[in-house]
Amino acid sequence: MVIIVRSEAVGPYFQLSVIDTGPGIPAPTLARIFEPLFTTKSFGVGLGLPMVRQIVLQHGGSIDVTSDLGSGTAVVIRIPAVAHEQEKAA
């Protein structure tokens, strides 16, 4: 399996992409990955991705996950490159 990590400026956003060539995530599982306490592992509590999503959203960003069975998965996080006016004042 190959893992590619890429960071770049995309318009007004800083974008972080993590892409792998692994087995992919089945559609029913992919639909639930941001649900708190959902996990497919025998360890952990299923809070990692929900916490990441919450942090990204609190910073005015977005997180998108796409996956193709047999081809791999891509996670793309976008965060505004410039802080909002409200955040600057704090």
PyMOL Python script that loads the backbone (N, CA, C, O; Angstrom):
from pymol import cmd

cmd.read_pdbstr("""\
ATOM      1  N   MET A   1       0.855  -1.178   0.000  1.00  0.00           N
ATOM      2  CA  MET A   1       0.000   0.000   0.000  1.00  0.00           C
ATOM      3  C   MET A   1       0.897   1.235   0.000  1.00  0.00           C
ATOM      4  O   MET A   1       1.923   1.275   0.679  1.00  0.00           O
ATOM      5  N   VAL A   2       0.498   2.224  -0.761  1.00  0.00           N
ATOM      6  CA  VAL A   2       1.187   3.505  -0.845  1.00  0.00           C
ATOM      7  C   VAL A   2       0.324   4.557  -0.158  1.00  0.00           C
ATOM      8  O   VAL A   2      -0.895   4.576  -0.331  1.00  0.00           O
ATOM      9  N   ILE A   3       0.959   5.434   0.624  1.00  0.00           N
ATOM     10  CA  ILE A   3       0.260   6.551   1.253  1.00  0.00           C
ATOM     11  C   ILE A   3       0.910   7.840   0.770  1.00  0.00           C
ATOM     12  O   ILE A   3       2.126   8.006   0.858  1.00  0.00           O
ATOM     13  N   ILE A   4       0.095   8.741   0.265  1.00  0.00           N
ATOM     14  CA  ILE A   4       0.572  10.038  -0.219  1.00  0.00           C
ATOM     15  C   ILE A   4      -0.023  11.121   0.674  1.00  0.00           C
ATOM     16  O   ILE A   4      -1.232  11.152   0.907  1.00  0.00           O
ATOM     17  N   VAL A   5       0.835  12.007   1.172  1.00  0.00           N
ATOM     18  CA  VAL A   5       0.393  13.148   1.971  1.00  0.00           C
ATOM     19  C   VAL A   5       0.799  14.398   1.198  1.00  0.00           C
ATOM     20  O   VAL A   5       1.961  14.564   0.827  1.00  0.00           O
ATOM     21  N   ARG A   6      -0.171  15.269   0.962  1.00  0.00           N
ATOM     22  CA  ARG A   6       0.081  16.464   0.158  1.00  0.00           C
ATOM     23  C   ARG A   6      -0.527  17.675   0.851  1.00  0.00           C
ATOM     24  O   ARG A   6      -1.642  17.606   1.369  1.00  0.00           O
ATOM     25  N   SER A   7       0.198  18.769   0.860  1.00  0.00           N
ATOM     26  CA  SER A   7      -0.353  20.032   1.364  1.00  0.00           C
ATOM     27  C   SER A   7      -0.166  21.087   0.285  1.00  0.00           C
ATOM     28  O   SER A   7       0.847  21.120  -0.414  1.00  0.00           O
ATOM     29  N   GLU A   8      -1.170  21.946   0.170  1.00  0.00           N
ATOM     30  CA  GLU A   8      -1.108  22.979  -0.863  1.00  0.00           C
ATOM     31  C   GLU A   8      -2.091  24.096  -0.561  1.00  0.00           C
ATOM     32  O   GLU A   8      -3.035  23.920   0.210  1.00  0.00           O
ATOM     33  N   ALA A   9      -1.861  25.233  -1.170  1.00  0.00           N
ATOM     34  CA  ALA A   9      -2.797  26.343  -1.097  1.00  0.00           C
ATOM     35  C   ALA A   9      -3.762  26.197  -2.267  1.00  0.00           C
ATOM     36  O   ALA A   9      -3.347  26.072  -3.419  1.00  0.00           O
ATOM     37  N   VAL A  10      -5.063  26.213  -1.953  1.00  0.00           N
ATOM     38  CA  VAL A  10      -6.094  26.101  -2.984  1.00  0.00           C
ATOM     39  C   VAL A  10      -7.055  27.262  -2.772  1.00  0.00           C
ATOM     40  O   VAL A  10      -7.910  27.226  -1.887  1.00  0.00           O
ATOM     41  N   GLY A  11      -6.900  28.288  -3.594  1.00  0.00           N
ATOM     42  CA  GLY A  11      -7.718  29.489  -3.410  1.00  0.00           C
ATOM     43  C   GLY A  11      -7.488  30.044  -2.020  1.00  0.00           C
ATOM     44  O   GLY A  11      -6.340  30.222  -1.612  1.00  0.00           O
ATOM     45  N   PRO A  12      -8.551  30.322  -1.284  1.00  0.00           N
ATOM     46  CA  PRO A  12      -8.399  30.897   0.056  1.00  0.00           C
ATOM     47  C   PRO A  12      -8.187  29.831   1.145  1.00  0.00           C
ATOM     48  O   PRO A  12      -8.278  30.140   2.333  1.00  0.00           O
ATOM     49  N   TYR A  13      -7.904  28.584   0.748  1.00  0.00           N
ATOM     50  CA  TYR A  13      -7.787  27.494   1.712  1.00  0.00           C
ATOM     51  C   TYR A  13      -6.398  26.878   1.736  1.00  0.00           C
ATOM     52  O   TYR A  13      -5.671  26.885   0.743  1.00  0.00           O
ATOM     53  N   PHE A  14      -6.056  26.348   2.896  1.00  0.00           N
ATOM     54  CA  PHE A  14      -4.927  25.446   3.032  1.00  0.00           C
ATOM     55  C   PHE A  14      -5.528  24.052   2.929  1.00  0.00           C
ATOM     56  O   PHE A  14      -6.477  23.735   3.645  1.00  0.00           O
ATOM     57  N   GLN A  15      -4.992  23.226   2.057  1.00  0.00           N
ATOM     58  CA  GLN A  15      -5.567  21.893   1.843  1.00  0.00           C
ATOM     59  C   GLN A  15      -4.556  20.817   2.187  1.00  0.00           C
ATOM     60  O   GLN A  15      -3.411  20.858   1.737  1.00  0.00           O
ATOM     61  N   LEU A  16      -4.985  19.859   2.984  1.00  0.00           N
ATOM     62  CA  LEU A  16      -4.189  18.699   3.342  1.00  0.00           C
ATOM     63  C   LEU A  16      -4.895  17.471   2.797  1.00  0.00           C
ATOM     64  O   LEU A  16      -6.064  17.232   3.102  1.00  0.00           O
ATOM     65  N   SER A  17      -4.186  16.693   1.992  1.00  0.00           N
ATOM     66  CA  SER A  17      -4.758  15.477   1.419  1.00  0.00           C
ATOM     67  C   SER A  17      -3.951  14.275   1.872  1.00  0.00           C
ATOM     68  O   SER A  17      -2.720  14.304   1.864  1.00  0.00           O
ATOM     69  N   VAL A  18      -4.647  13.219   2.267  1.00  0.00           N
ATOM     70  CA  VAL A  18      -4.020  11.937   2.586  1.00  0.00           C
ATOM     71  C   VAL A  18      -4.712  10.907   1.709  1.00  0.00           C
ATOM     72  O   VAL A  18      -5.921  10.702   1.807  1.00  0.00           O
ATOM     73  N   ILE A  19      -3.933  10.266   0.856  1.00  0.00           N
ATOM     74  CA  ILE A  19      -4.470   9.347  -0.138  1.00  0.00           C
ATOM     75  C   ILE A  19      -3.737   8.017   0.002  1.00  0.00           C
ATOM     76  O   ILE A  19      -2.513   7.990   0.131  1.00  0.00           O
ATOM     77  N   ASP A  20      -4.483   6.918  -0.021  1.00  0.00           N
ATOM     78  CA  ASP A  20      -3.825   5.617   0.022  1.00  0.00           C
ATOM     79  C   ASP A  20      -4.315   4.716  -1.094  1.00  0.00           C
ATOM     80  O   ASP A  20      -5.342   4.978  -1.721  1.00  0.00           O
ATOM     81  N   THR A  21      -3.569   3.658  -1.330  1.00  0.00           N
ATOM     82  CA  THR A  21      -3.934   2.680  -2.360  1.00  0.00           C
ATOM     83  C   THR A  21      -4.373   1.369  -1.704  1.00  0.00           C
ATOM     84  O   THR A  21      -4.162   0.288  -2.254  1.00  0.00           O
ATOM     85  N   GLY A  22      -4.978   1.476  -0.536  1.00  0.00           N
ATOM     86  CA  GLY A  22      -5.424   0.307   0.208  1.00  0.00           C
ATOM     87  C   GLY A  22      -6.700  -0.292  -0.339  1.00  0.00           C
ATOM     88  O   GLY A  22      -7.087  -0.017  -1.475  1.00  0.00           O
ATOM     89  N   PRO A  23      -7.357  -1.113   0.469  1.00  0.00           N
ATOM     90  CA  PRO A  23      -8.536  -1.840   0.003  1.00  0.00           C
ATOM     91  C   PRO A  23      -9.789  -0.988  -0.159  1.00  0.00           C
ATOM     92  O   PRO A  23     -10.768  -1.444  -0.751  1.00  0.00           O
ATOM     93  N   GLY A  24      -9.778   0.238   0.354  1.00  0.00           N
ATOM     94  CA  GLY A  24     -10.959   1.093   0.273  1.00  0.00           C
ATOM     95  C   GLY A  24     -11.914   0.824   1.420  1.00  0.00           C
ATOM     96  O   GLY A  24     -11.706  -0.092   2.217  1.00  0.00           O
ATOM     97  N   ILE A  25     -12.950   1.622   1.495  1.00  0.00           N
ATOM     98  CA  ILE A  25     -13.947   1.523   2.570  1.00  0.00           C
ATOM     99  C   ILE A  25     -15.300   1.232   1.925  1.00  0.00           C
ATOM    100  O   ILE A  25     -15.726   1.971   1.037  1.00  0.00           O
ATOM    101  N   PRO A  26     -15.985   0.169   2.355  1.00  0.00           N
ATOM    102  CA  PRO A  26     -17.309  -0.119   1.791  1.00  0.00           C
ATOM    103  C   PRO A  26     -18.277   1.046   2.029  1.00  0.00           C
ATOM    104  O   PRO A  26     -18.188   1.725   3.051  1.00  0.00           O
ATOM    105  N   ALA A  27     -19.187   1.275   1.098  1.00  0.00           N
ATOM    106  CA  ALA A  27     -20.123   2.407   1.170  1.00  0.00           C
ATOM    107  C   ALA A  27     -20.907   2.476   2.483  1.00  0.00           C
ATOM    108  O   ALA A  27     -21.033   3.566   3.041  1.00  0.00           O
ATOM    109  N   PRO A  28     -21.439   1.361   3.006  1.00  0.00           N
ATOM    110  CA  PRO A  28     -22.176   1.461   4.279  1.00  0.00           C
ATOM    111  C   PRO A  28     -21.300   1.928   5.442  1.00  0.00           C
ATOM    112  O   PRO A  28     -21.763   2.644   6.329  1.00  0.00           O
ATOM    113  N   THR A  29     -20.046   1.522   5.428  1.00  0.00           N
ATOM    114  CA  THR A  29     -19.109   1.956   6.476  1.00  0.00           C
ATOM    115  C   THR A  29     -18.729   3.410   6.264  1.00  0.00           C
ATOM    116  O   THR A  29     -18.692   4.184   7.220  1.00  0.00           O
ATOM    117  N   LEU A  30     -18.448   3.793   5.023  1.00  0.00           N
ATOM    118  CA  LEU A  30     -18.069   5.174   4.705  1.00  0.00           C
ATOM    119  C   LEU A  30     -19.143   6.160   5.149  1.00  0.00           C
ATOM    120  O   LEU A  30     -18.831   7.259   5.606  1.00  0.00           O
ATOM    121  N   ALA A  31     -20.398   5.772   5.016  1.00  0.00           N
ATOM    122  CA  ALA A  31     -21.513   6.643   5.401  1.00  0.00           C
ATOM    123  C   ALA A  31     -21.553   6.907   6.901  1.00  0.00           C
ATOM    124  O   ALA A  31     -22.220   7.841   7.346  1.00  0.00           O
ATOM    125  N   ARG A  32     -20.845   6.092   7.687  1.00  0.00           N
ATOM    126  CA  ARG A  32     -20.922   6.213   9.149  1.00  0.00           C
ATOM    127  C   ARG A  32     -19.614   6.657   9.808  1.00  0.00           C
ATOM    128  O   ARG A  32     -19.563   6.747  11.035  1.00  0.00           O
ATOM    129  N   ILE A  33     -18.569   6.934   9.052  1.00  0.00           N
ATOM    130  CA  ILE A  33     -17.253   7.155   9.668  1.00  0.00           C
ATOM    131  C   ILE A  33     -17.180   8.359  10.605  1.00  0.00           C
ATOM    132  O   ILE A  33     -16.304   8.409  11.469  1.00  0.00           O
ATOM    133  N   PHE A  34     -18.069   9.315  10.453  1.00  0.00           N
ATOM    134  CA  PHE A  34     -18.053  10.482  11.341  1.00  0.00           C
ATOM    135  C   PHE A  34     -19.032  10.353  12.505  1.00  0.00           C
ATOM    136  O   PHE A  34     -19.181  11.296  13.282  1.00  0.00           O
ATOM    137  N   GLU A  35     -19.694   9.223  12.643  1.00  0.00           N
ATOM    138  CA  GLU A  35     -20.601   8.985  13.764  1.00  0.00           C
ATOM    139  C   GLU A  35     -19.792   8.694  15.032  1.00  0.00           C
ATOM    140  O   GLU A  35     -18.946   7.800  15.028  1.00  0.00           O
ATOM    141  N   PRO A  36     -20.041   9.434  16.110  1.00  0.00           N
ATOM    142  CA  PRO A  36     -19.346   9.122  17.366  1.00  0.00           C
ATOM    143  C   PRO A  36     -19.631   7.688  17.797  1.00  0.00           C
ATOM    144  O   PRO A  36     -20.756   7.200  17.692  1.00  0.00           O
ATOM    145  N   LEU A  37     -18.608   7.042  18.274  1.00  0.00           N
ATOM    146  CA  LEU A  37     -18.630   5.673  18.800  1.00  0.00           C
ATOM    147  C   LEU A  37     -18.749   4.595  17.730  1.00  0.00           C
ATOM    148  O   LEU A  37     -18.837   3.414  18.068  1.00  0.00           O
ATOM    149  N   PHE A  38     -18.754   4.963  16.447  1.00  0.00           N
ATOM    150  CA  PHE A  38     -18.759   3.960  15.384  1.00  0.00           C
ATOM    151  C   PHE A  38     -17.323   3.530  15.109  1.00  0.00           C
ATOM    152  O   PHE A  38     -16.451   4.374  14.900  1.00  0.00           O
ATOM    153  N   THR A  39     -17.076   2.238  15.107  1.00  0.00           N
ATOM    154  CA  THR A  39     -15.756   1.719  14.780  1.00  0.00           C
ATOM    155  C   THR A  39     -15.890   0.346  14.148  1.00  0.00           C
ATOM    156  O   THR A  39     -16.855  -0.378  14.392  1.00  0.00           O
ATOM    157  N   THR A  40     -14.913   0.005  13.339  1.00  0.00           N
ATOM    158  CA  THR A  40     -14.838  -1.337  12.767  1.00  0.00           C
ATOM    159  C   THR A  40     -13.680  -2.103  13.386  1.00  0.00           C
ATOM    160  O   THR A  40     -13.398  -3.238  13.002  1.00  0.00           O
ATOM    161  N   LYS A  41     -13.012  -1.476  14.344  1.00  0.00           N
ATOM    162  CA  LYS A  41     -11.830  -2.065  14.993  1.00  0.00           C
ATOM    163  C   LYS A  41     -12.212  -2.757  16.295  1.00  0.00           C
ATOM    164  O   LYS A  41     -13.266  -2.485  16.871  1.00  0.00           O
ATOM    165  N   SER A  42     -11.347  -3.652  16.749  1.00  0.00           N
ATOM    166  CA  SER A  42     -11.579  -4.318  18.029  1.00  0.00           C
ATOM    167  C   SER A  42     -11.020  -3.491  19.186  1.00  0.00           C
ATOM    168  O   SER A  42     -11.190  -3.854  20.350  1.00  0.00           O
ATOM    169  N   PHE A  43     -10.356  -2.382  18.868  1.00  0.00           N
ATOM    170  CA  PHE A  43      -9.813  -1.479  19.880  1.00  0.00           C
ATOM    171  C   PHE A  43     -10.234  -0.058  19.531  1.00  0.00           C
ATOM    172  O   PHE A  43     -10.697   0.202  18.420  1.00  0.00           O
ATOM    173  N   GLY A  44     -10.075   0.856  20.475  1.00  0.00           N
ATOM    174  CA  GLY A  44     -10.498   2.227  20.227  1.00  0.00           C
ATOM    175  C   GLY A  44     -11.978   2.401  20.530  1.00  0.00           C
ATOM    176  O   GLY A  44     -12.704   1.434  20.762  1.00  0.00           O
ATOM    177  N   VAL A  45     -12.407   3.666  20.523  1.00  0.00           N
ATOM    178  CA  VAL A  45     -13.797   3.956  20.885  1.00  0.00           C
ATOM    179  C   VAL A  45     -14.575   4.678  19.786  1.00  0.00           C
ATOM    180  O   VAL A  45     -15.727   5.056  20.001  1.00  0.00           O
ATOM    181  N   GLY A  46     -13.975   4.875  18.623  1.00  0.00           N
ATOM    182  CA  GLY A  46     -14.708   5.504  17.532  1.00  0.00           C
ATOM    183  C   GLY A  46     -14.895   6.997  17.683  1.00  0.00           C
ATOM    184  O   GLY A  46     -15.910   7.541  17.247  1.00  0.00           O
ATOM    185  N   LEU A  47     -13.920   7.679  18.302  1.00  0.00           N
ATOM    186  CA  LEU A  47     -14.040   9.123  18.478  1.00  0.00           C
ATOM    187  C   LEU A  47     -13.040   9.927  17.643  1.00  0.00           C
ATOM    188  O   LEU A  47     -13.159  11.149  17.556  1.00  0.00           O
ATOM    189  N   GLY A  48     -12.062   9.264  17.029  1.00  0.00           N
ATOM    190  CA  GLY A  48     -11.017   9.970  16.295  1.00  0.00           C
ATOM    191  C   GLY A  48     -11.537  10.834  15.156  1.00  0.00           C
ATOM    192  O   GLY A  48     -11.325  12.047  15.160  1.00  0.00           O
ATOM    193  N   LEU A  49     -12.206  10.239  14.191  1.00  0.00           N
ATOM    194  CA  LEU A  49     -12.708  11.011  13.046  1.00  0.00           C
ATOM    195  C   LEU A  49     -13.788  12.012  13.429  1.00  0.00           C
ATOM    196  O   LEU A  49     -13.787  13.122  12.898  1.00  0.00           O
ATOM    197  N   PRO A  50     -14.723  11.668  14.338  1.00  0.00           N
ATOM    198  CA  PRO A  50     -15.676  12.704  14.757  1.00  0.00           C
ATOM    199  C   PRO A  50     -14.985  13.911  15.397  1.00  0.00           C
ATOM    200  O   PRO A  50     -15.417  15.046  15.196  1.00  0.00           O
ATOM    201  N   MET A  51     -13.921  13.678  16.161  1.00  0.00           N
ATOM    202  CA  MET A  51     -13.193  14.798  16.779  1.00  0.00           C
ATOM    203  C   MET A  51     -12.478  15.625  15.724  1.00  0.00           C
ATOM    204  O   MET A  51     -12.502  16.854  15.778  1.00  0.00           O
ATOM    205  N   VAL A  52     -11.842  14.964  14.764  1.00  0.00           N
ATOM    206  CA  VAL A  52     -11.161  15.686  13.680  1.00  0.00           C
ATOM    207  C   VAL A  52     -12.162  16.540  12.918  1.00  0.00           C
ATOM    208  O   VAL A  52     -11.896  17.707  12.629  1.00  0.00           O
ATOM    209  N   ARG A  53     -13.304  15.965  12.595  1.00  0.00           N
ATOM    210  CA  ARG A  53     -14.333  16.717  11.863  1.00  0.00           C
ATOM    211  C   ARG A  53     -14.778  17.942  12.645  1.00  0.00           C
ATOM    212  O   ARG A  53     -14.904  19.026  12.077  1.00  0.00           O
ATOM    213  N   GLN A  54     -15.015  17.783  13.941  1.00  0.00           N
ATOM    214  CA  GLN A  54     -15.454  18.901  14.781  1.00  0.00           C
ATOM    215  C   GLN A  54     -14.408  20.021  14.811  1.00  0.00           C
ATOM    216  O   GLN A  54     -14.752  21.199  14.709  1.00  0.00           O
ATOM    217  N   ILE A  55     -13.148  19.653  14.949  1.00  0.00           N
ATOM    218  CA  ILE A  55     -12.064  20.651  14.979  1.00  0.00           C
ATOM    219  C   ILE A  55     -11.987  21.394  13.645  1.00  0.00           C
ATOM    220  O   ILE A  55     -11.877  22.619  13.612  1.00  0.00           O
ATOM    221  N   VAL A  56     -12.046  20.640  12.548  1.00  0.00           N
ATOM    222  CA  VAL A  56     -11.979  21.257  11.214  1.00  0.00           C
ATOM    223  C   VAL A  56     -13.158  22.208  11.012  1.00  0.00           C
ATOM    224  O   VAL A  56     -12.971  23.325  10.530  1.00  0.00           O
ATOM    225  N   LEU A  57     -14.368  21.781  11.373  1.00  0.00           N
ATOM    226  CA  LEU A  57     -15.540  22.640  11.224  1.00  0.00           C
ATOM    227  C   LEU A  57     -15.450  23.882  12.097  1.00  0.00           C
ATOM    228  O   LEU A  57     -15.856  24.964  11.671  1.00  0.00           O
ATOM    229  N   GLN A  58     -14.926  23.748  13.310  1.00  0.00           N
ATOM    230  CA  GLN A  58     -14.780  24.899  14.205  1.00  0.00           C
ATOM    231  C   GLN A  58     -13.809  25.932  13.642  1.00  0.00           C
ATOM    232  O   GLN A  58     -13.866  27.104  14.014  1.00  0.00           O
ATOM    233  N   HIS A  59     -12.930  25.513  12.761  1.00  0.00           N
ATOM    234  CA  HIS A  59     -11.992  26.442  12.129  1.00  0.00           C
ATOM    235  C   HIS A  59     -12.492  26.922  10.773  1.00  0.00           C
ATOM    236  O   HIS A  59     -11.733  27.516  10.007  1.00  0.00           O
ATOM    237  N   GLY A  60     -13.766  26.668  10.470  1.00  0.00           N
ATOM    238  CA  GLY A  60     -14.346  27.145   9.221  1.00  0.00           C
ATOM    239  C   GLY A  60     -13.964  26.311   8.019  1.00  0.00           C
ATOM    240  O   GLY A  60     -14.068  26.776   6.884  1.00  0.00           O
ATOM    241  N   GLY A  61     -13.527  25.096   8.247  1.00  0.00           N
ATOM    242  CA  GLY A  61     -13.074  24.247   7.156  1.00  0.00           C
ATOM    243  C   GLY A  61     -14.041  23.142   6.813  1.00  0.00           C
ATOM    244  O   GLY A  61     -15.191  23.129   7.252  1.00  0.00           O
ATOM    245  N   SER A  62     -13.540  22.209   6.011  1.00  0.00           N
ATOM    246  CA  SER A  62     -14.339  21.063   5.607  1.00  0.00           C
ATOM    247  C   SER A  62     -13.441  19.833   5.531  1.00  0.00           C
ATOM    248  O   SER A  62     -12.224  19.942   5.382  1.00  0.00           O
ATOM    249  N   ILE A  63     -14.062  18.666   5.635  1.00  0.00           N
ATOM    250  CA  ILE A  63     -13.348  17.408   5.469  1.00  0.00           C
ATOM    251  C   ILE A  63     -14.190  16.514   4.578  1.00  0.00           C
ATOM    252  O   ILE A  63     -15.384  16.332   4.816  1.00  0.00           O
ATOM    253  N   ASP A  64     -13.568  15.961   3.555  1.00  0.00           N
ATOM    254  CA  ASP A  64     -14.254  15.085   2.610  1.00  0.00           C
ATOM    255  C   ASP A  64     -13.483  13.773   2.507  1.00  0.00           C
ATOM    256  O   ASP A  64     -12.254  13.762   2.440  1.00  0.00           O
ATOM    257  N   VAL A  65     -14.222  12.677   2.495  1.00  0.00           N
ATOM    258  CA  VAL A  65     -13.612  11.362   2.356  1.00  0.00           C
ATOM    259  C   VAL A  65     -14.274  10.660   1.182  1.00  0.00           C
ATOM    260  O   VAL A  65     -15.498  10.549   1.119  1.00  0.00           O
ATOM    261  N   THR A  66     -13.448  10.186   0.248  1.00  0.00           N
ATOM    262  CA  THR A  66     -13.944   9.388  -0.865  1.00  0.00           C
ATOM    263  C   THR A  66     -13.175   8.080  -0.874  1.00  0.00           C
ATOM    264  O   THR A  66     -12.016   8.025  -0.462  1.00  0.00           O
ATOM    265  N   SER A  67     -13.825   7.031  -1.344  1.00  0.00           N
ATOM    266  CA  SER A  67     -13.173   5.732  -1.338  1.00  0.00           C
ATOM    267  C   SER A  67     -13.719   4.863  -2.456  1.00  0.00           C
ATOM    268  O   SER A  67     -14.913   4.882  -2.755  1.00  0.00           O
ATOM    269  N   ASP A  68     -12.824   4.101  -3.066  1.00  0.00           N
ATOM    270  CA  ASP A  68     -13.199   3.127  -4.093  1.00  0.00           C
ATOM    271  C   ASP A  68     -12.682   1.769  -3.636  1.00  0.00           C
ATOM    272  O   ASP A  68     -11.487   1.599  -3.395  1.00  0.00           O
ATOM    273  N   LEU A  69     -13.588   0.806  -3.519  1.00  0.00           N
ATOM    274  CA  LEU A  69     -13.172  -0.529  -3.101  1.00  0.00           C
ATOM    275  C   LEU A  69     -12.114  -1.067  -4.062  1.00  0.00           C
ATOM    276  O   LEU A  69     -12.285  -1.023  -5.281  1.00  0.00           O
ATOM    277  N   GLY A  70     -11.046  -1.561  -3.512  1.00  0.00           N
ATOM    278  CA  GLY A  70      -9.953  -2.107  -4.300  1.00  0.00           C
ATOM    279  C   GLY A  70      -8.964  -1.076  -4.804  1.00  0.00           C
ATOM    280  O   GLY A  70      -7.915  -1.439  -5.336  1.00  0.00           O
ATOM    281  N   SER A  71      -9.274   0.206  -4.650  1.00  0.00           N
ATOM    282  CA  SER A  71      -8.394   1.257  -5.177  1.00  0.00           C
ATOM    283  C   SER A  71      -7.808   2.165  -4.107  1.00  0.00           C
ATOM    284  O   SER A  71      -6.698   2.672  -4.271  1.00  0.00           O
ATOM    285  N   GLY A  72      -8.534   2.378  -3.013  1.00  0.00           N
ATOM    286  CA  GLY A  72      -8.012   3.234  -1.960  1.00  0.00           C
ATOM    287  C   GLY A  72      -8.972   4.298  -1.506  1.00  0.00           C
ATOM    288  O   GLY A  72     -10.127   4.361  -1.927  1.00  0.00           O
ATOM    289  N   THR A  73      -8.452   5.139  -0.627  1.00  0.00           N
ATOM    290  CA  THR A  73      -9.260   6.165   0.034  1.00  0.00           C
ATOM    291  C   THR A  73      -8.512   7.492  -0.004  1.00  0.00           C
ATOM    292  O   THR A  73      -7.284   7.527   0.061  1.00  0.00           O
ATOM    293  N   ALA A  74      -9.268   8.580  -0.109  1.00  0.00           N
ATOM    294  CA  ALA A  74      -8.695   9.932  -0.069  1.00  0.00           C
ATOM    295  C   ALA A  74      -9.441  10.750   0.979  1.00  0.00           C
ATOM    296  O   ALA A  74     -10.671  10.793   1.000  1.00  0.00           O
ATOM    297  N   VAL A  75      -8.671  11.393   1.843  1.00  0.00           N
ATOM    298  CA  VAL A  75      -9.214  12.309   2.845  1.00  0.00           C
ATOM    299  C   VAL A  75      -8.657  13.688   2.517  1.00  0.00           C
ATOM    300  O   VAL A  75      -7.443  13.869   2.424  1.00  0.00           O
ATOM    301  N   VAL A  76      -9.550  14.660   2.342  1.00  0.00           N
ATOM    302  CA  VAL A  76      -9.133  16.027   2.003  1.00  0.00           C
ATOM    303  C   VAL A  76      -9.699  16.976   3.053  1.00  0.00           C
ATOM    304  O   VAL A  76     -10.910  17.059   3.255  1.00  0.00           O
ATOM    305  N   ILE A  77      -8.786  17.692   3.716  1.00  0.00           N
ATOM    306  CA  ILE A  77      -9.164  18.683   4.731  1.00  0.00           C
ATOM    307  C   ILE A  77      -8.829  20.059   4.185  1.00  0.00           C
ATOM    308  O   ILE A  77      -7.719  20.293   3.708  1.00  0.00           O
ATOM    309  N   ARG A  78      -9.794  20.969   4.258  1.00  0.00           N
ATOM    310  CA  ARG A  78      -9.573  22.366   3.831  1.00  0.00           C
ATOM    311  C   ARG A  78      -9.860  23.284   5.006  1.00  0.00           C
ATOM    312  O   ARG A  78     -10.909  23.194   5.644  1.00  0.00           O
ATOM    313  N   ILE A  79      -8.910  24.168   5.281  1.00  0.00           N
ATOM    314  CA  ILE A  79      -9.041  25.147   6.354  1.00  0.00           C
ATOM    315  C   ILE A  79      -8.764  26.521   5.750  1.00  0.00           C
ATOM    316  O   ILE A  79      -7.817  26.663   4.976  1.00  0.00           O
ATOM    317  N   PRO A  80      -9.565  27.539   6.080  1.00  0.00           N
ATOM    318  CA  PRO A  80      -9.281  28.875   5.543  1.00  0.00           C
ATOM    319  C   PRO A  80      -7.843  29.304   5.877  1.00  0.00           C
ATOM    320  O   PRO A  80      -7.386  29.149   7.009  1.00  0.00           O
ATOM    321  N   ALA A  81      -7.151  29.839   4.883  1.00  0.00           N
ATOM    322  CA  ALA A  81      -5.765  30.264   5.081  1.00  0.00           C
ATOM    323  C   ALA A  81      -5.676  31.533   5.917  1.00  0.00           C
ATOM    324  O   ALA A  81      -4.655  31.789   6.555  1.00  0.00           O
ATOM    325  N   VAL A  82      -6.740  32.324   5.917  1.00  0.00           N
ATOM    326  CA  VAL A  82      -6.780  33.565   6.674  1.00  0.00           C
ATOM    327  C   VAL A  82      -7.853  33.440   7.748  1.00  0.00           C
ATOM    328  O   VAL A  82      -8.978  33.027   7.467  1.00  0.00           O
ATOM    329  N   ALA A  83      -7.499  33.799   8.981  1.00  0.00           N
ATOM    330  CA  ALA A  83      -8.462  33.707  10.084  1.00  0.00           C
ATOM    331  C   ALA A  83      -9.628  34.655   9.847  1.00  0.00           C
ATOM    332  O   ALA A  83      -9.460  35.722   9.255  1.00  0.00           O
ATOM    333  N   HIS A  84     -10.799  34.266  10.306  1.00  0.00           N
ATOM    334  CA  HIS A  84     -11.980  35.123  10.230  1.00  0.00           C
ATOM    335  C   HIS A  84     -11.750  36.372  11.090  1.00  0.00           C
ATOM    336  O   HIS A  84     -10.956  36.337  12.029  1.00  0.00           O
ATOM    337  N   GLU A  85     -12.423  37.446  10.782  1.00  0.00           N
ATOM    338  CA  GLU A  85     -12.296  38.700  11.533  1.00  0.00           C
ATOM    339  C   GLU A  85     -12.574  38.491  13.016  1.00  0.00           C
ATOM    340  O   GLU A  85     -11.893  39.071  13.862  1.00  0.00           O
ATOM    341  N   GLN A  86     -13.557  37.679  13.334  1.00  0.00           N
ATOM    342  CA  GLN A  86     -13.932  37.420  14.726  1.00  0.00           C
ATOM    343  C   GLN A  86     -12.773  36.751  15.480  1.00  0.00           C
ATOM    344  O   GLN A  86     -12.521  37.070  16.642  1.00  0.00           O
ATOM    345  N   GLU A  87     -12.072  35.828  14.816  1.00  0.00           N
ATOM    346  CA  GLU A  87     -10.965  35.132  15.434  1.00  0.00           C
ATOM    347  C   GLU A  87      -9.775  36.067  15.607  1.00  0.00           C
ATOM    348  O   GLU A  87      -9.055  35.956  16.599  1.00  0.00           O
ATOM    349  N   LYS A  88      -9.549  36.981  14.673  1.00  0.00           N
ATOM    350  CA  LYS A  88      -8.434  37.917  14.747  1.00  0.00           C
ATOM    351  C   LYS A  88      -8.572  38.837  15.963  1.00  0.00           C
ATOM    352  O   LYS A  88      -7.579  39.200  16.594  1.00  0.00           O
ATOM    353  N   ALA A  89      -9.813  39.208  16.281  1.00  0.00           N
ATOM    354  CA  ALA A  89     -10.063  40.145  17.384  1.00  0.00           C
ATOM    355  C   ALA A  89      -9.809  39.501  18.737  1.00  0.00           C
ATOM    356  O   ALA A  89      -9.544  40.206  19.711  1.00  0.00           O
ATOM    357  N   ALA A  90      -9.883  38.189  18.817  1.00  0.00           N
ATOM    358  CA  ALA A  90      -9.735  37.487  20.107  1.00  0.00           C
ATOM    359  C   ALA A  90      -8.310  37.472  20.602  1.00  0.00           C
ATOM    360  O   ALA A  90      -8.032  36.921  21.667  1.00  0.00           O
TER     361      ALA A  90
END
""", "prot")
cmd.dss("prot")
cmd.show_as("cartoon", "prot")
cmd.util.cbc("prot")
cmd.orient("prot")
